[in-house]
Amino acid sequence: MHSMKIIFYACSFLVLASCTESAEKADSYFDSLITSQVSALSQAKASIVKHALIDSQHDEATFIPDSMAWESELGIFRQLEVYERLAYRDAYEMKDGVQDEKSNLTVRSYHSLKNVPIRDLKFYYHDHFQQVKKIEATFQEKNTLYTTKRSLQMEFEEINGKPILSSYSISGVQKMMLNDSVKFSIQSKIVF
């Protein structure tokens, strides 16, 4: 149990160490999405089965988060709103209506043309964009203290006509100044 706490605290540090505050746009797509998911998952009293891997240490836990814990769990996905900021409006090439080669879903993608934190962002949806089934993103950031590259993914199931989060993952590498690189992977499955 003690090692599990260490791993999850370390995962939280790795994931949140490079989160940035958004002062430009408080009502972004991702703010709305995360707020609605936190509400739906809290009301459903959904649980999480979480697998964490940091370098060679592996741990697993199952728990039922309250709304504050859900907010903490999903908060990292709010930083994906960067692609919507006015400052980055011309930093992305957007394509929509592309058929996914591996499924029957349609893809809306944003690919960075400049050096911006969100390098690639893809929304997979069925028929209409509101029927999102999966979101994938690549986040990369470098400053004087650390370098980080993360892949983030969210998957949704339709429940009562609305997309509800069914799983999410965060994986990547983080290098702190004067330290070795740390590889991490967090896979979370939601159980109703």
C-alpha positions as CSV (number, residue, x, y, z in Angstrom):
1,M,0.0,0.0,0.0
2,H,2.9,2.4,0.8
3,S,4.5,1.8,-2.6
4,M,1.1,2.5,-4.3
5,K,0.9,5.9,-2.6
6,I,4.4,6.8,-3.6
7,I,3.8,5.8,-7.2
8,F,0.5,7.8,-7.4
9,Y,2.0,10.8,-5.8
10,A,4.9,10.6,-8.2
11,C,2.5,10.2,-11.2
12,S,0.5,13.2,-10.0
13,F,3.8,15.3,-9.7
14,L,4.9,14.2,-13.2
15,V,1.6,14.9,-14.8
16,L,0.8,18.2,-13.0
17,A,4.3,19.6,-12.8
18,S,4.0,21.1,-16.3
19,C,0.3,22.1,-16.2
20,T,-0.2,25.7,-17.2
21,E,-3.0,28.0,-16.2
22,S,-5.3,29.3,-18.9
23,A,-6.0,33.0,-18.3
24,E,-7.2,33.6,-21.9
25,K,-10.2,31.4,-22.3
26,A,-12.1,30.1,-19.3
27,D,-15.0,28.6,-21.3
28,S,-13.2,26.4,-23.8
29,Y,-14.3,23.1,-25.3
30,F,-12.1,21.2,-22.8
31,D,-13.3,23.2,-19.8
32,S,-16.9,22.4,-20.7
33,L,-16.1,18.8,-21.5
34,I,-14.2,18.1,-18.2
35,T,-16.8,20.0,-16.1
36,S,-19.6,17.8,-17.6
37,Q,-17.6,14.6,-17.2
38,V,-16.8,15.4,-13.6
39,S,-20.5,16.0,-12.9
40,A,-21.7,12.8,-14.7
41,L,-19.0,10.5,-13.2
42,S,-19.5,11.8,-9.7
43,Q,-23.3,11.4,-9.9
44,A,-22.9,7.9,-11.3
45,K,-20.5,7.0,-8.4
46,A,-18.2,5.5,-11.1
47,S,-15.0,3.9,-10.0
48,I,-11.5,3.9,-11.5
49,V,-9.2,0.9,-12.1
50,K,-5.8,2.6,-12.5
51,H,-2.5,1.1,-13.6
52,A,0.6,3.2,-13.1
53,L,4.1,2.6,-14.4
54,I,7.0,4.9,-13.6
55,D,10.2,3.6,-15.1
56,S,10.2,0.0,-13.7
57,Q,7.8,0.5,-10.8
58,H,4.3,-0.7,-11.4
59,D,1.2,-0.4,-9.3
60,E,-2.6,-0.8,-9.5
61,A,-5.4,0.6,-7.5
62,T,-9.2,0.8,-7.6
63,F,-11.2,3.6,-6.0
64,I,-14.4,5.7,-6.2
65,P,-13.5,9.3,-6.6
66,D,-15.6,12.2,-5.4
67,S,-16.1,15.3,-7.5
68,M,-12.8,16.9,-6.2
69,A,-10.9,13.7,-7.0
70,W,-12.4,13.5,-10.5
71,E,-11.4,17.1,-11.1
72,S,-7.9,16.2,-10.0
73,E,-7.9,13.1,-12.2
74,L,-9.1,14.9,-15.3
75,G,-7.7,18.3,-14.8
76,I,-4.7,17.7,-17.0
77,F,-7.0,17.4,-20.1
78,R,-8.0,21.0,-19.6
79,Q,-4.6,22.2,-20.9
80,L,-5.6,20.8,-24.3
81,E,-7.6,24.0,-24.7
82,V,-4.4,25.7,-25.9
83,Y,-5.3,25.0,-29.5
84,E,-8.4,27.3,-29.1
85,R,-6.4,30.4,-27.9
86,L,-6.4,33.4,-30.1
87,A,-2.6,33.6,-29.9
88,Y,-2.4,30.2,-31.6
89,R,-5.2,30.6,-34.1
90,D,-2.8,30.5,-37.1
91,A,-0.5,27.9,-35.5
92,Y,-2.6,24.9,-36.6
93,E,-3.7,23.2,-39.7
94,M,-7.2,21.8,-39.2
95,K,-8.7,19.0,-41.2
96,D,-12.2,17.7,-40.7
97,G,-14.4,14.9,-42.2
98,V,-11.5,12.5,-42.7
99,Q,-12.5,8.9,-42.5
100,D,-10.4,7.0,-39.9
101,E,-8.6,4.1,-41.5
102,K,-9.0,1.8,-38.5
103,S,-12.7,2.4,-37.6
104,N,-16.0,3.8,-38.9
105,L,-15.3,7.1,-37.2
106,T,-14.7,10.5,-38.7
107,V,-11.6,12.5,-37.6
108,R,-11.1,16.2,-37.0
109,S,-7.4,16.9,-36.5
110,Y,-5.3,19.9,-35.6
111,H,-1.6,19.7,-36.5
112,S,0.8,22.3,-35.3
113,L,2.7,24.4,-37.9
114,K,4.7,26.2,-35.2
115,N,6.4,25.4,-31.9
116,V,3.4,25.3,-29.6
117,P,2.6,23.0,-26.6
118,I,-0.1,20.9,-28.3
119,R,1.6,19.4,-31.3
120,D,-1.3,17.2,-32.5
121,L,-4.9,16.9,-31.5
122,K,-7.4,14.5,-32.9
123,F,-11.1,14.1,-32.3
124,Y,-12.8,10.9,-33.4
125,Y,-16.5,11.1,-33.7
126,H,-19.5,9.3,-35.1
127,D,-21.8,11.2,-37.5
128,H,-21.6,14.5,-35.6
129,F,-18.8,16.2,-33.7
130,Q,-21.0,16.1,-30.6
131,Q,-20.8,12.3,-30.7
132,V,-17.1,12.2,-29.8
133,K,-15.7,8.7,-29.2
134,K,-12.0,9.4,-28.7
135,I,-9.6,12.3,-28.3
136,E,-5.9,11.9,-28.7
137,A,-3.2,14.6,-28.2
138,T,0.5,15.1,-28.1
139,F,1.8,17.7,-25.6
140,Q,5.4,18.8,-25.6
141,E,7.0,21.5,-23.5
142,K,10.5,22.6,-22.7
143,N,11.8,25.3,-20.4
144,T,14.8,25.8,-18.2
145,L,13.6,23.4,-15.4
146,Y,12.2,20.5,-17.4
147,T,11.4,18.9,-20.8
148,T,8.2,16.9,-21.1
149,K,6.5,15.0,-23.8
150,R,3.1,13.4,-23.1
151,S,0.5,11.5,-25.1
152,L,-3.0,11.9,-23.7
153,Q,-6.1,9.9,-24.7
154,M,-9.7,9.9,-23.7
155,E,-12.3,7.3,-24.9
156,F,-16.1,7.7,-24.6
157,E,-19.2,5.5,-24.6
158,E,-22.6,6.8,-25.4
159,I,-24.8,6.6,-22.3
160,N,-28.4,8.0,-22.5
161,G,-27.5,9.9,-25.7
162,K,-24.4,11.6,-24.2
163,P,-20.7,10.8,-24.5
164,I,-19.4,9.6,-21.1
165,L,-15.7,9.0,-20.4
166,S,-14.9,5.2,-20.3
167,S,-11.1,5.3,-20.2
168,Y,-8.2,7.7,-20.3
169,S,-4.4,7.4,-20.4
170,I,-1.4,9.6,-20.1
171,S,2.1,8.4,-21.0
172,G,5.4,10.0,-21.8
173,V,8.8,11.1,-20.7
174,Q,9.9,13.9,-18.4
175,K,13.4,15.2,-17.8
176,M,14.1,17.5,-14.9
177,M,17.2,19.6,-14.9
178,L,20.2,17.7,-13.6
179,N,18.2,14.4,-13.4
180,D,17.6,11.4,-15.5
181,S,14.6,11.1,-17.8
182,V,11.6,9.4,-16.2
183,K,9.2,7.4,-18.3
184,F,5.6,7.1,-17.1
185,S,2.3,5.6,-18.1
186,I,-1.0,5.9,-16.4
187,Q,-3.9,3.8,-17.8
188,S,-7.4,4.3,-16.2
189,K,-10.5,2.4,-16.9
190,I,-13.9,3.7,-15.6
191,V,-16.4,1.2,-14.2
192,F,-20.0,2.0,-13.7
